[in-house]
Amino acid sequence: MANRYIEAARVYHEVTKHSYTSVRSSPHYLDWDIRPAAYKIYPDAGALALPRELELSAIPTLEAIGANPALSTDAAVGIEALTRILFCTGGLTRSKRVGGEDYHFRAAASAGALYPVEMYVASGEVEGLEPALYHFSPADLKLRGLRRGDWRAMLARATAGRPSIARARAIVIFTSIFWRSAWKYRARAYRYCFWDVGTMLANLLVAACAEGIGLEIFTAFVDSELDALLGLDPDREGCAALVALGASADAPGVSPAHDAFPFEAIPLSAREVTYEALVKFNRETRLESEAEVAAIADATLDAAVLRTTSSGLLKFDPIMPENALGLGETILRRGSTRRFARAAIRAEELQAIAESARMNWRADFAPIIDVYLIVNAVDRMTPGAYFFDREARAFELIRAGEFRGEAGYLCLEQPLGMDCSALIVYMADLERALAASGNRGYRNAHLEAGILGGRAYLAAYALGRGATGLTFYDDDTSRFLTPHAAGKSPILMVAVGVPHATIAEEALR
Ligand SMILES: Cc1cc2nc3c(=O)[nH]c(=O)nc-3n(C[C@H](O)[C@H](O)[C@H](O)COP(=O)(O)O)c2cc1C
């Protein structure tokens, strides 16, 4: 069982760490001649145009973040609702022409705007959509038909009989194409591929909530079954998550037998570079049997070691959801802040942003991420390093001090960390994740951090503030947050704050 060989995760993590020296000693130049295409195109698959007259939901974003609709058989899923969900998750929201080239931006943030994630839909009971397996194409807002029939029973088998997959009205499947991200980030890209699935899941959670549709996220499945169904080359594209959308009253019929995948996708670039550490580790994360899937899905985490300091817990009344933007507006406005003004946000705003980390969704993995912050400028909060307790929804000051310099340094010397109001640092005790779920636990920690980061983005934009994901110096970040974070590794950072005024004005022009 490759997944249980957890030394593979330790080695992958170690060799893909960033440090002051590693970044300087192995410079990487982007080869623009082999820049991967951002879209997967099946030229021979039949296209189905999705409705374009989309009125996005005006539900308060913070309310959608805080809610979790039941998986009720009463909530139907129609083609319009599905389209809004797909658009809010991975749709094309903006484009920009730079140096004669068009750059497309999507609803969710993606490291380096490389968009490694593809979405597929297995529909079963969606009004206005024939049961089939489709590929979602964000560029033209179309579904491409890949295989006719109802695939839910087959997907339920691949997840060791999870009832919410069998009874879903539709299943959204997320895959990552490693090369898209590895072109820039090399072997470390495997981490980014799961962050990016996470930011998309953050959007999907709120978009489905806006439709009153319950969902459940699954990350444990027999990989070879998904590869065969979707025609994936497992060393190049891996399934990362399945999302059961809605609940149907009836059990699905028998899925068709699937033969060879019927379509060829256009190559992403003339040549691809293989990063051995990435490919090797990806193989070690695979689940090979239903028994292995069931064991992972039932795994529980060892209790966390709790460290408390003498300072008390700090809690503010968060901004009320109705005082922040609606969901559609938030998603259309979201775009990473490229420069922060060195200005303060209010403690109530940071409380609302931090509370978005509350785990209120259904998933087959337990929460492993701990939330830390470096507060640079937040009214009513002493500058310093904090731990945010996700359950108690309260901050704990772990080290008072003016740490703008350190925050800027830790996120790879990017001024964004120095100028933001608060730098959120998502940390995990990876050994706990590995002990429970094997190498799959390593992937899930990144996926969960991506979800939390994506939710922090949404909360910040709903409040009229800005946010940006950030990468980091691994060991220096752990050292900075020790002793409280002893044994934990940084998994992702998100800076939140006040966008620089001139930059915001330029964007409006
Ligand atoms: C996981 C993650 C890591 C990121 N890391 C950085 C970073 O280190 N520096 C940076 O300037 N932007 C970073 N970003 C922001 C992306 O560059 C941005 O999302 C992408 O260009 C798409 O643009 P948009 O967010 O404005 O739609 C990151 C985003 C994500 C989701």
The ligand as an SDF file (V2000), in Angstrom:
LIG
                    3D

 31 33  0  0  0  0  0  0  0  0999 V2000
   -2.3400   29.2060   -3.1950 C   0  0  0  0  0  0  0  0  0  0  0  0
   -2.0050   30.5540   -3.7480 C   0  0  0  0  0  0  0  0  0  0  0  0
   -0.7230   31.0580   -3.6040 C   0  0  0  0  0  0  0  0  0  0  0  0
   -0.4270   32.3270   -4.1050 C   0  0  0  0  0  0  0  0  0  0  0  0
    0.8320   32.8350   -3.9240 N   0  0  0  0  0  0  0  0  0  0  0  0
    1.0910   34.1000   -4.3340 C   0  0  0  0  0  0  0  0  0  0  0  0
    2.3570   34.7030   -4.0680 C   0  0  0  0  0  0  0  0  0  0  0  0
    3.2360   34.0980   -3.4570 O   0  0  0  0  0  0  0  0  0  0  0  0
    2.5440   35.9790   -4.4990 N   0  0  0  0  0  0  0  0  0  0  0  0
    1.5810   36.6830   -5.1500 C   0  0  0  0  0  0  0  0  0  0  0  0
    1.8090   37.8530   -5.5060 O   0  0  0  0  0  0  0  0  0  0  0  0
    0.3640   36.1350   -5.4290 N   0  0  0  0  0  0  0  0  0  0  0  0
    0.1050   34.8780   -5.0260 C   0  0  0  0  0  0  0  0  0  0  0  0
   -1.1360   34.3270   -5.2530 N   0  0  0  0  0  0  0  0  0  0  0  0
   -2.1560   35.0790   -5.9960 C   0  0  0  0  0  0  0  0  0  0  0  0
   -2.2310   34.6000   -7.4410 C   0  0  0  0  0  0  0  0  0  0  0  0
   -1.1390   35.0890   -8.1550 O   0  0  0  0  0  0  0  0  0  0  0  0
   -3.5670   35.0430   -8.0750 C   0  0  0  0  0  0  0  0  0  0  0  0
   -4.5970   34.3250   -7.4630 O   0  0  0  0  0  0  0  0  0  0  0  0
   -3.6000   34.7650   -9.5640 C   0  0  0  0  0  0  0  0  0  0  0  0
   -2.7230   35.6360  -10.2540 O   0  0  0  0  0  0  0  0  0  0  0  0
   -5.0010   34.9410  -10.1170 C   0  0  0  0  0  0  0  0  0  0  0  0
   -5.4180   36.2680   -9.9680 O   0  0  0  0  0  0  0  0  0  0  0  0
   -6.6690   36.7140   -9.1110 P   0  0  0  0  0  0  0  0  0  0  0  0
   -6.5420   36.0970   -7.7510 O   0  0  0  0  0  0  0  0  0  0  0  0
   -6.5540   38.2100   -9.0790 O   0  0  0  0  0  0  0  0  0  0  0  0
   -7.8930   36.2350   -9.8030 O   0  0  0  0  0  0  0  0  0  0  0  0
   -1.4340   33.0690   -4.7670 C   0  0  0  0  0  0  0  0  0  0  0  0
   -2.7080   32.5310   -4.9150 C   0  0  0  0  0  0  0  0  0  0  0  0
   -3.0040   31.2900   -4.4000 C   0  0  0  0  0  0  0  0  0  0  0  0
   -4.3860   30.7420   -4.5500 C   0  0  0  0  0  0  0  0  0  0  0  0
  1  2  1  0
  2  3  1  0
  2 30  2  0
  3  4  2  0
  4  5  1  0
  4 28  1  0
  5  6  2  0
  6  7  1  0
  6 13  1  0
  7  8  2  0
  7  9  1  0
  9 10  1  0
 10 11  2  0
 10 12  1  0
 12 13  2  0
 13 14  1  0
 14 15  1  0
 14 28  1  0
 15 16  1  0
 16 17  1  0
 16 18  1  0
 18 19  1  0
 18 20  1  0
 20 21  1  0
 20 22  1  0
 22 23  1  0
 23 24  1  0
 24 25  2  0
 24 26  1  0
 24 27  1  0
 28 29  2  0
 29 30  1  0
 30 31  1  0
M  END
$$$$
